[in-house]
Amino acid sequence: MESQSSIFQNSESTALADGASMTTSKGTLGDHSSMPSPEPAPDQNTGHTPLLEAEQVEETHNDNHTREHSNQPGDDKKSIAPSLSSIKSYNHRDSRKFLLWTGFNRLCVTLLLCLILALTLRAYEGFDEKHPRILGKGETKTFNALVLGLSLALGLNLASSLKHYGLILRWTILTRRYVTLQVFDLILGCENLTNVLKLMIVSIPGIERVAFDKVPLLKDIAWLKARRDGSRYTWVICLLWILINIGAQTLVATLSIFWPVNPSEIMPLLVRGDISVSDLRAWQVDASNHSTAPQLSVANAYGIAGSQYPTYSDQSAIDELYMQGSNAVLRGDDYYQYTFLNRNPDSMHSDYIASSRGVRSSAACTQFTFGEGSGDRLNGSVYASSDGGHSWDYYPILHSIKGQITWTAIVDETCGDRCTTLYVYQRADNYTIVHNSMFLCNSTVSDITGKDDEFTGLKDEKKASIYSADKFAQIAAGAIGWSGYYEDGFYDRQSKAYLSGLPFTPYEILNTTGVQDIISRFTIGAIAAFDDHGPRIILKDQQGSPLQGQQLQVDWLRVLIILMWICLLQSLALVVLLACANKSIMRDESFFSLAMLLSPIVNRIGRESGMNLSGEEIYNHPKLWNQKIKYHYRKIKDGSRKIKKVDILVEDEDWSEKDMLKRSHPWGDGLFC
């Protein structure tokens, strides 16, 4: 720690005898014109200027040494002139620069630690809010170690800075008035908050009456007898100082509350391991090669379940919904799209992530023109034309319900490998549905697309399961019309009618666009539901297996407010330091320097009888009992110059200083020893 104690350090190891006579002859302190060189520049570490160079001290020493052994009259008179090597120049401007430099350096360390802490939090939270960083176990431990170290460093730096400020401010406090030895000792030890607390208690007005008159048991507490200095505001200053120290540490400790590390709810951590994906070869685990009827019924059930999934037109909204544990469907201009999920086999419904694989469903419909009967179902058929009246035919409708929609899907391939043809018939009920409607639709499921490098080391069988068989897609395309059984001798088709109230059974007159939308939405819903709880396969040893990770969630508003308060508290302490501390010479923390300062007081007891005394015994020694002291200086004259001697003054003994010290004021610039 830098200090200003160098004003009390010898600039030359050879010191003059304490009784040397100080004259104004050539080479002595009093003759300014005899100095061979200009006054040195101020010491950057102390703010004080050494007075003499080594050659000057040596010359003066030799001259004084010669005169010390002469037999001139008056040589036996004791001189109070100081040793030249202990004289230093004190300047308020240099001292202020030193205080500013020291205090600002410590404030910069605090600012730097706050900045590093904020950057660390941001780095582990993620700089992109849309793609937060997910932490594994190792990263979480590293983060905890980093922020713990930074928090400790910040707290220790704050405590050290405030302690340093207090050690500097104590010298100004000690110059303000005479205090008892106990109070003087407590102020000297103000780096310890326990001493500050004791000083606060003994400084409360009326504490002696309360402590000794009303609570007799407190008479045994020796330090409660310390106050007899008459100050009314010392306890307020002590209380504020304690609150500042406790508040600063509390703020640092509170910081960790506002950056919890919780299990990630946005996205999982991707590690190397097994991945569970949907088996898109068949709609049943035990699918028979001889009959597809059971699969058709299963596909329809998945479609009904998938119709409840939310639909969005913004992919970002879907990604957010995935993280909440729900499947979602993306709606395009004339299609619906679903993105498959990769799941952790050990926790499929908690650890999953959207894959690169996606599929689309679409439908193209043509509305029939009715001929004879206006579209009424007669003998199980409807007479209609699908080309605007150029050709007419009877189209079988297996069953119908007034006001409801009948969906009939053709089992055989008629429009492509991944396509199913459907007939949609809406029967009038003479209320809302005022006329019959019929549509011919081709429902198509696209190929599954995805990144080639999403999985590695896959065999053809696994690839077929991931990217689906054509038969699987064809069944999905007609899911809305599958019933799972054949009726009335029609083995090339199945028909399904639904009651009102479902998302895919609107009670309104249908049009081409509406029918296309219903079919493609039901189809993609069946695939989404199958991916959610259908048959699955496990891909071994793949990169990107989803695992529950940890996510840092920083409450930036409160964190920044706390960091600002920490910096503000230290800044305010620095302002107080600059405003109040530059009133006297500030000594360092050296115990030897402090021993030199206190030696005039403790020497009254004597070395022979006082070396083993405790502080309390020294306070109560008969030679020091009831004494009040203060840190100040005496004016002495050295030739033509006035020198101030730093000393501990005793009340009622230093009468020559009484007028000068009646009011506390800053020590003026000049020479001090």
C-alpha positions in Angstrom: 0.0 0.0 0.0 1.4 3.4 -1.0 1.7 5.8 1.9 2.7 9.2 2.8 4.9 8.2 5.7 8.1 9.1 3.7 8.0 12.5 5.3 9.2 10.7 8.4 11.8 8.5 6.6 15.4 9.5 6.6 16.8 10.7 3.2 20.3 9.7 4.5 21.3 7.0 6.9 23.6 9.4 8.8 21.5 11.5 11.2 22.6 14.6 13.1 22.8 14.5 16.8 19.6 15.7 18.5 21.4 18.4 20.5 23.2 19.9 17.5 23.1 23.7 17.2 21.3 25.0 14.2 22.9 28.2 12.9 22.6 30.3 9.7 26.2 29.6 8.6 27.0 28.3 5.1 25.8 24.9 4.5 23.2 24.8 7.2 19.4 24.6 6.9 18.9 28.3 7.5 21.0 29.4 4.5 18.9 29.0 1.4 21.5 30.6 -0.9 24.1 28.0 0.0 22.1 25.1 -1.5 23.9 24.0 -4.7 20.9 22.7 -6.5 17.2 23.6 -6.8 14.6 22.0 -4.6 13.8 18.5 -5.8 10.4 17.6 -7.4 7.7 16.1 -5.2 7.7 12.4 -4.6 5.0 10.8 -6.7 4.3 8.2 -4.1 3.9 10.6 -1.1 3.1 14.1 -2.4 5.9 15.6 -0.2 9.2 17.1 -1.2 12.5 16.0 0.3 14.4 19.1 1.5 18.1 18.3 1.2 20.3 16.1 -1.0 22.6 13.6 0.6 25.7 15.8 0.0 24.1 18.7 1.8 23.2 16.5 4.8 26.7 15.2 5.0 28.3 18.7 4.8 26.0 20.0 7.5 26.5 16.9 9.6 30.3 17.4 9.6 30.0 21.0 10.4 27.6 20.3 13.3 29.7 17.4 14.5 32.7 19.7 14.8 30.8 22.3 16.7 29.2 19.7 18.9 32.6 19.0 20.5 33.6 22.6 20.9 33.7 24.3 24.3 31.8 27.5 23.2 29.6 29.1 25.8 26.1 27.8 25.7 27.0 24.5 24.2 25.5 22.7 27.1 22.1 24.2 26.4 19.7 21.6 25.1 18.6 22.4 21.5 15.2 21.7 20.2 16.3 21.9 16.5 15.3 18.8 14.6 17.6 16.5 12.7 18.0 17.7 9.1 17.3 14.3 7.7 13.8 14.3 9.2 12.7 17.6 7.7 10.3 17.3 4.8 8.3 19.7 2.8 4.5 19.4 3.0 2.3 20.8 0.2 -1.5 20.5 0.1 -1.6 20.4 -3.7 0.8 17.4 -3.9 -1.0 15.7 -1.0 -4.3 16.2 -2.8 -2.8 14.7 -6.0 -1.7 11.7 -4.0 -5.1 11.2 -2.5 -6.8 11.5 -5.8 -4.4 9.0 -7.4 -4.7 6.5 -4.6 -8.4 6.7 -4.3 -9.1 6.8 -8.1 -6.9 3.7 -8.6 -9.0 1.8 -6.1 -12.2 3.0 -7.7 -11.0 1.9 -11.1 -10.4 -1.6 -9.7 -14.0 -1.6 -8.5 -15.2 -0.5 -11.9 -13.1 -3.0 -13.6 -14.4 -5.9 -11.4 -18.0 -4.7 -12.0 -17.4 -4.7 -15.8 -15.8 -8.1 -15.8 -18.6 -9.5 -13.7 -21.2 -8.1 -16.0 -19.4 -9.4 -19.1 -19.1 -12.9 -17.5 -22.8 -12.9 -16.8 -23.6 -11.9 -20.3 -21.3 -14.4 -21.8 -22.8 -17.3 -19.9 -26.4 -16.1 -20.4 -25.8 -15.6 -24.2 -25.3 -12.5 -26.2 -28.2 -13.4 -28.5 -31.5 -13.3 -26.5 -33.2 -15.5 -29.1 -30.6 -18.2 -28.8 -29.5 -18.3 -25.1 -26.6 -20.3 -23.9 -27.3 -23.7 -22.4 -24.8 -24.9 -19.7 -23.7 -28.4 -19.0 -22.5 -29.6 -15.6 -18.9 -28.6 -16.3 -19.8 -25.2 -17.6 -22.1 -24.6 -14.6 -19.3 -25.4 -12.2 -16.9 -23.1 -14.0 -19.5 -20.3 -14.0 -20.1 -20.7 -10.3 -16.4 -20.6 -9.6 -15.9 -17.5 -11.8 -18.7 -15.4 -10.3 -17.8 -16.6 -6.8 -14.2 -15.4 -7.3 -15.3 -12.1 -8.9 -17.8 -11.5 -6.1 -15.2 -12.2 -3.4 -12.7 -10.0 -5.2 -15.3 -7.2 -5.5 -16.2 -7.5 -1.8 -12.5 -7.6 -0.7 -11.6 -4.7 -2.9 -14.5 -2.7 -1.4 -13.6 -3.6 2.1 -9.9 -2.8 1.5 -10.7 0.5 -0.2 -13.0 1.7 2.6 -10.5 0.6 5.2 -7.8 2.5 3.4 -10.0 5.6 3.2 -10.7 5.3 7.0 -7.0 5.0 7.8 -6.4 8.2 6.0 -9.4 10.1 7.4 -8.4 9.2 11.0 -5.5 11.7 11.0 -7.9 14.5 10.2 -10.3 13.4 13.0 -7.4 13.2 15.5 -6.5 16.8 14.8 -9.9 18.3 15.5 -10.0 18.1 19.3 -8.5 16.7 22.4 -9.8 13.2 23.3 -9.1 10.7 25.9 -6.4 8.0 25.3 -9.1 5.4 24.9 -10.9 7.4 22.2 -7.6 8.2 20.6 -6.8 4.5 20.5 -10.2 3.6 19.1 -9.8 6.2 16.3 -6.4 4.9 15.4 -7.9 1.4 15.1 -10.8 2.5 12.9 -9.9 -0.1 10.2 -11.6 -2.5 12.6 -15.4 -2.0 12.5 -15.6 -3.3 16.1 -13.6 -0.3 17.2 -15.9 2.0 15.2 -18.9 0.4 16.9 -17.3 0.9 20.3 -16.5 4.5 19.4 -20.1 5.0 18.3 -21.5 3.7 21.6 -19.2 5.7 23.8 -19.9 8.8 21.7 -23.7 8.7 22.1 -24.7 11.7 24.3 -25.8 10.6 27.7 -24.3 7.1 27.4 -22.4 7.4 30.7 -25.6 8.2 32.7 -27.4 5.2 31.1 -24.5 2.9 31.4 -23.4 3.6 35.0 -26.5 4.9 36.7 -29.3 2.9 35.3 -27.5 -0.3 34.3 -25.0 -1.1 37.0 -23.8 -4.3 35.3 -22.3 -2.1 32.5 -19.8 -0.7 34.9 -17.5 -3.7 34.3 -17.1 -2.8 30.7 -14.0 -0.7 30.7 -14.2 0.9 27.3 -17.6 2.5 28.1 -15.7 4.9 30.3 -13.7 6.2 27.3 -15.9 9.2 26.4 -15.2 12.5 28.0 -14.6 14.6 24.8 -17.9 16.4 24.6 -18.5 15.6 20.9 -22.2 15.3 19.8 -21.8 14.0 16.2 -19.1 11.4 16.4 -21.6 8.6 16.9 -23.5 9.8 13.8 -20.3 9.6 11.7 -19.5 6.2 13.1 -23.0 4.9 12.4 -22.8 6.1 8.8 -19.4 4.5 8.3 -20.7 1.2 9.7 -23.8 1.3 7.5 -21.6 2.1 4.4 -19.3 -0.9 5.1 -22.2 -3.2 5.8 -24.3 -1.9 2.9 -21.4 -2.4 0.5 -20.9 -6.0 1.5 -24.6 -6.6 1.5 -25.0 -5.3 -2.0 -22.2 -7.6 -3.2 -23.8 -10.6 -1.4 -27.2 -9.7 -2.8 -26.0 -9.8 -6.4 -26.1 -13.6 -6.6 -29.8 -13.6 -5.9 -30.5 -12.1 -9.3 -28.6 -14.5 -11.5 -30.2 -17.9 -10.8 -29.0 -21.0 -12.8 -32.2 -23.0 -13.4 -33.0 -26.0 -15.5 -33.4 -24.8 -19.1 -37.0 -24.3 -20.2 -36.1 -22.9 -23.6 -33.9 -25.5 -25.2 -31.9 -28.5 -24.1 -28.2 -29.1 -24.0 -26.9 -31.1 -27.0 -24.5 -33.9 -26.2 -23.3 -37.1 -27.8 -25.6 -40.0 -27.1 -28.8 -41.8 -28.3 -31.6 -40.1 -30.1 -35.2 -41.3 -30.3 -37.1 -40.5 -33.6 -40.4 -41.6 -35.1 -40.5 -44.8 -37.1 -42.3 -43.6 -40.2 -42.5 -46.9 -42.0 -46.0 -47.8 -40.8 -48.7 -46.5 -38.6 -48.7 -49.6 -36.3 -45.9 -51.5 -34.6 -47.4 -54.8 -35.7 -48.6 -53.7 -39.1 -49.7 -56.7 -41.3 -48.5 -56.9 -44.9 -51.9 -58.3 -45.9 -54.3 -55.6 -44.8 -53.9 -51.9 -44.3 -57.3 -51.4 -42.7 -56.0 -51.2 -39.1 -53.4 -48.7 -40.1 -56.1 -46.5 -41.7 -58.1 -46.4 -38.5 -55.0 -45.6 -36.5 -54.1 -42.7 -38.9 -57.6 -41.3 -38.5 -57.2 -41.4 -34.7 -53.9 -39.6 -34.8 -55.5 -37.0 -37.1 -58.3 -36.3 -34.6 -55.7 -35.9 -31.8 -53.5 -33.7 -33.9 -56.4 -31.4 -34.8 -56.1 -29.9 -31.3 -52.5 -28.8 -31.8 -52.0 -25.0 -32.1 -51.4 -23.6 -35.5 -49.1 -20.6 -36.1 -47.9 -18.7 -39.1 -44.6 -17.6 -37.5 -41.9 -20.2 -37.0 -40.4 -18.4 -34.0 -43.7 -18.8 -32.2 -43.6 -22.5 -32.9 -40.0 -22.8 -31.6 -41.1 -21.2 -28.4 -44.1 -23.5 -28.1 -41.9 -26.5 -28.6 -39.9 -25.5 -25.6 -43.1 -25.5 -23.5 -43.7 -29.2 -24.3 -46.3 -28.9 -27.0 -46.3 -29.8 -30.7 -47.3 -27.1 -33.1 -48.1 -26.7 -36.8 -46.9 -24.0 -39.2 -49.4 -22.6 -41.6 -48.2 -21.5 -45.0 -50.0 -19.8 -48.0 -51.4 -23.1 -49.3 -49.9 -25.8 -47.1 -49.2 -26.9 -43.6 -45.8 -27.8 -42.3 -44.5 -29.8 -39.3 -41.0 -30.1 -38.0 -40.1 -33.4 -36.4 -38.6 -33.6 -32.9 -35.5 -35.5 -31.8 -36.0 -36.8 -28.3 -33.8 -38.3 -25.5 -34.8 -42.0 -25.1 -34.6 -41.7 -21.3 -36.9 -38.6 -21.0 -38.7 -38.2 -24.3 -41.3 -35.7 -23.2 -38.9 -33.4 -21.3 -35.7 -33.5 -23.2 -36.2 -32.9 -26.9 -35.4 -30.4 -29.7 -36.7 -29.5 -33.1 -34.8 -31.4 -35.8 -33.9 -30.2 -39.3 -36.4 -32.6 -40.8 -39.8 -31.3 -41.9 -42.8 -32.3 -44.0 -45.6 -30.5 -45.7 -49.2 -31.4 -46.6 -51.4 -29.7 -49.2 -54.6 -30.4 -51.1 -56.1 -29.4 -54.4 -59.9 -29.5 -54.8 -62.5 -29.1 -57.6 -66.1 -28.4 -56.8 -68.7 -30.6 -58.6 -71.6 -29.3 -60.6 -74.9 -31.0 -59.8 -77.3 -32.2 -62.4 -80.6 -34.0 -61.8 -81.6 -34.0 -58.2 -79.5 -30.9 -57.3 -76.9 -33.1 -55.5 -79.3 -35.1 -53.5 -78.1 -38.6 -52.6 -80.3 -41.0 -54.5 -79.8 -44.7 -54.2 -76.4 -44.1 -52.6 -75.1 -41.9 -55.4 -75.0 -38.3 -56.5 -75.3 -37.3 -60.1 -72.6 -34.6 -60.8 -69.9 -33.3 -63.1 -66.4 -32.5 -62.1 -65.4 -30.7 -65.2 -68.0 -28.0 -65.4 -70.8 -30.0 -67.1 -68.8 -31.6 -69.9 -69.1 -35.1 -68.5 -71.6 -36.5 -66.0 -71.5 -39.5 -63.8 -72.9 -41.1 -60.6 -70.6 -40.8 -57.6 -71.2 -43.2 -54.7 -71.7 -41.6 -51.3 -71.8 -44.3 -48.7 -73.7 -42.3 -46.1 -74.6 -38.8 -45.2 -76.1 -36.7 -42.4 -78.1 -33.5 -42.8 -76.0 -30.5 -42.3 -72.8 -32.6 -41.9 -69.8 -33.4 -44.1 -69.0 -36.9 -45.3 -65.3 -37.6 -46.2 -64.6 -40.5 -48.5 -61.0 -41.6 -49.2 -59.9 -43.8 -52.1 -57.7 -46.7 -50.9 -55.9 -47.3 -54.3 -53.3 -45.1 -55.8 -55.0 -42.7 -58.1 -53.0 -39.4 -57.9 -49.4 -40.4 -56.9 -47.2 -42.4 -54.6 -47.7 -40.0 -51.6 -51.2 -38.8 -52.5 -54.8 -39.9 -51.8 -58.0 -38.9 -53.6 -61.0 -37.8 -51.5 -64.7 -37.0 -52.2 -66.2 -34.5 -49.9 -70.0 -34.3 -49.6 -71.9 -31.7 -47.6 -75.7 -32.4 -47.2 -78.1 -29.6 -47.0 -80.3 -29.2 -43.9 -82.6 -26.4 -45.2 -81.3 -24.1 -42.4 -77.8 -22.8 -42.4 -76.7 -25.3 -45.1 -79.2 -24.3 -47.8 -77.8 -26.5 -50.6 -75.7 -29.6 -51.2 -72.0 -29.3 -52.0 -69.5 -31.8 -53.3 -65.7 -31.6 -54.0 -63.1 -33.8 -55.6 -59.7 -33.4 -53.8 -56.2 -34.7 -54.1 -54.3 -34.7 -50.8 -50.5 -34.9 -51.0 -47.7 -35.3 -48.4 -44.3 -34.1 -49.5 -41.0 -35.9 -49.1 -39.3 -35.3 -45.7 -36.4 -33.0 -46.1 -33.5 -32.4 -43.7 -29.8 -31.9 -43.3 -27.7 -34.8 -44.6 -25.3 -34.5 -41.6 -27.9 -34.5 -38.9 -27.3 -38.2 -38.3 -24.2 -40.3 -39.0 -23.6 -44.0 -39.7 -27.2 -44.9 -40.6 -28.1 -48.0 -42.5 -30.8 -48.0 -45.2 -33.4 -49.5 -42.9 -32.9 -46.6 -40.4 -33.1 -44.0 -43.2 -36.4 -45.5 -44.3 -37.8 -45.2 -40.8 -36.6 -41.5 -40.6 -37.7 -40.3 -44.0 -41.0 -42.4 -44.2 -42.3 -44.9 -46.7 -44.6 -43.8 -49.5 -47.4 -45.9 -48.1 -47.1 -44.1 -44.8 -47.4 -40.8 -46.6 -50.4 -42.0 -48.7 -52.3 -43.1 -45.6 -51.5 -39.8 -43.9 -52.9 -37.9 -46.9 -56.3 -39.6 -46.6 -56.4 -39.7 -42.8 -59.6 -37.6 -42.6 -61.6 -40.1 -44.6 -60.4 -43.4 -43.1 -62.8 -45.4 -40.9 -60.9 -48.6 -40.6 -63.5 -50.8 -42.2 -65.2 -51.3 -45.6 -68.9 -51.1 -46.1 -71.6 -51.9 -48.7 -69.2 -53.9 -50.8 -67.0 -50.9 -51.6 -63.4 -52.2 -51.0 -61.7 -49.4 -52.8 -62.8 -46.7 -50.4 -63.7 -45.8 -46.8 -66.0 -43.1 -45.6 -66.2 -41.1 -42.4 -68.7 -38.5 -41.1 -68.2 -36.4 -38.0 -70.6 -34.5 -35.7 -70.5 -30.8 -35.5 -68.2 -29.0 -33.0 -64.9 -30.3 -34.1 -62.2 -28.1 -35.8 -62.6 -30.0 -39.1 -66.4 -30.0 -39.1 -67.5 -26.4 -39.6 -71.3 -25.7 -39.6 -71.2 -23.5 -42.7 -71.4 -23.8 -46.5 -68.1 -25.1 -47.8 -66.0 -23.7 -50.6 -63.0 -25.0 -52.4 -60.4 -23.1 -50.3 -62.0 -24.2 -47.0 -62.1 -27.8 -48.0 -58.4 -27.7 -49.0 -57.5 -26.1 -45.7 -59.4 -28.7 -43.7 -57.9 -31.7 -45.5 -54.2 -30.5 -45.4 -54.6 -29.4 -41.7 -56.0 -32.8 -40.7 -53.2 -34.6 -42.6 -50.4 -32.7 -41.0 -52.0 -33.1 -37.6 -52.0 -36.9 -37.9 -48.2 -36.8 -38.7 -47.6 -34.4 -35.7 -49.5 -36.6 -33.3 -47.7 -39.7 -34.6 -44.4 -38.0 -34.0 -45.5 -37.1 -30.5 -46.6 -40.6 -29.3 -46.3 -43.0 -32.1 -43.8 -45.9 -32.6 -40.2 -44.9 -32.4 -36.7 -46.2 -33.1 -33.4 -45.3 -31.3 -30.4 -44.0 -33.2 -27.2 -45.0 -31.3 -24.2 -42.7 -30.6 -25.3 -39.6 -32.4 -24.1 -36.0 -31.9 -27.0 -33.8 -30.8 -28.8 -35.9 -28.2 -31.0 -33.5 -26.2 -30.3 -33.4 -22.5 -31.6 -31.2 -19.7 -29.2 -28.3 -19.3 -28.9 -25.3 -17.1 -29.7 -21.8 -18.2 -28.5 -18.6 -16.6 -31.3 -16.1 -16.1 -30.0 -12.6 -15.2 -32.3 -9.9 -13.8 -30.2 -7.2 -15.5 -32.2 -4.3 -14.1 -31.5 -5.2 -10.5 -28.0 -6.3 -11.2 -27.0 -3.1 -12.9 -28.7 -1.0 -10.1 -26.7 -2.9 -7.5 -23.4 -2.5 -9.4 -24.2 1.2 -9.8 -24.8 1.6 -6.1 -21.6 -0.2 -5.3 -19.6 2.2 -7.5 -21.6 5.1 -6.1 -20.9 4.3 -2.5 -17.1 4.1 -3.2 -17.3 7.3 -5.2 -19.0 9.1 -2.4 -16.4 7.8 0.1 -13.7 9.0 -2.3 -15.3 12.5 -2.4 -15.4 12.6 1.4 -11.8 11.5 1.4 -10.7 14.3 -0.9 -12.8 16.9 0.9 -11.8 16.1 4.5 -8.6 14.1 4.5 -6.3 16.8 3.1 -6.2 18.7 6.4 -3.0 17.3 8.0 0.0 15.1 7.3 -1.3 11.6 6.7 0.9 8.9 8.1 1.2 5.3 6.8 0.2 2.1 8.6 3.7 1.3 9.8 3.8 0.4 13.5 7.3 1.8 13.8 6.1 5.2 12.5 3.1 5.0 14.9 5.4 4.1 17.8 7.6 7.2 17.0 4.5 9.4 17.1 3.2 8.0 20.4 6.6 7.8 22.1 6.2 11.2 24.0 3.1 9.8 25.7 4.2 6.3 26.5 7.7 7.5 27.6 6.0 9.1 30.6 5.5 5.7 32.0 9.1 4.6 31.3 10.6 1.5 29.6 11.4 -0.3 32.8 7.9 -0.4 34.2 5.7 -0.1 31.1 6.9 -2.7 28.5 4.4 -5.3 29.5 1.4 -3.1 30.2 -1.9 -3.6 28.4 -3.7 -0.8 26.6 -6.2 -0.5 29.5 -3.4 -0.4 32.0 -1.7 2.3 30.1 -4.9 4.4 30.0 -5.3 4.1 33.7 -1.6 4.6 34.7 -1.3 7.5 37.2 1.0 9.4 34.9 -1.6 9.3 32.1 -4.8 9.2 34.0 -7.5 11.6 32.7 -5.2 13.0 30.1 -6.6 14.2 26.7 -4.4 14.4 23.7 -4.6 15.3 20.0 -2.5 14.9 16.9 -1.1 18.3 15.8 2.2 20.2 15.5 4.4 22.7 17.4 6.0 25.7 15.8 9.8 25.8 16.3 12.3 28.2 14.8 15.4 27.0 13.0 17.5 30.0 12.0 15.5 32.2 9.6 12.9 29.5 8.8 9.9 28.3 10.7 9.6 24.6 11.1 6.6 22.7 12.4 7.2 19.7 14.5 4.6 16.9 14.3 3.7 15.9 17.8 1.0 14.6 20.2 -0.2 17.5 22.3 -1.6 17.2 25.8 -4.5 19.3 26.9 -3.7 21.9 29.6 0.0 21.4 29.2 0.7 23.0 25.8 -0.4 26.5 26.7 1.8 28.1 24.1 -0.2 26.2 21.4 -3.6 26.9 22.9 -4.5 30.0 20.9 -3.3 28.4 17.7 -5.1 25.2 18.3 -8.3 26.7 19.7 -10.0 26.0 16.4 -9.1 23.1 14.2 -7.9 24.1 10.8 -5.9 22.6 7.9 -2.2 22.4 8.4 -0.5 25.0 6.2 2.1 24.3 3.6 5.7 24.3 5.0 8.5 22.3 6.5 7.6 19.6 9.0 9.7 17.3 11.1 
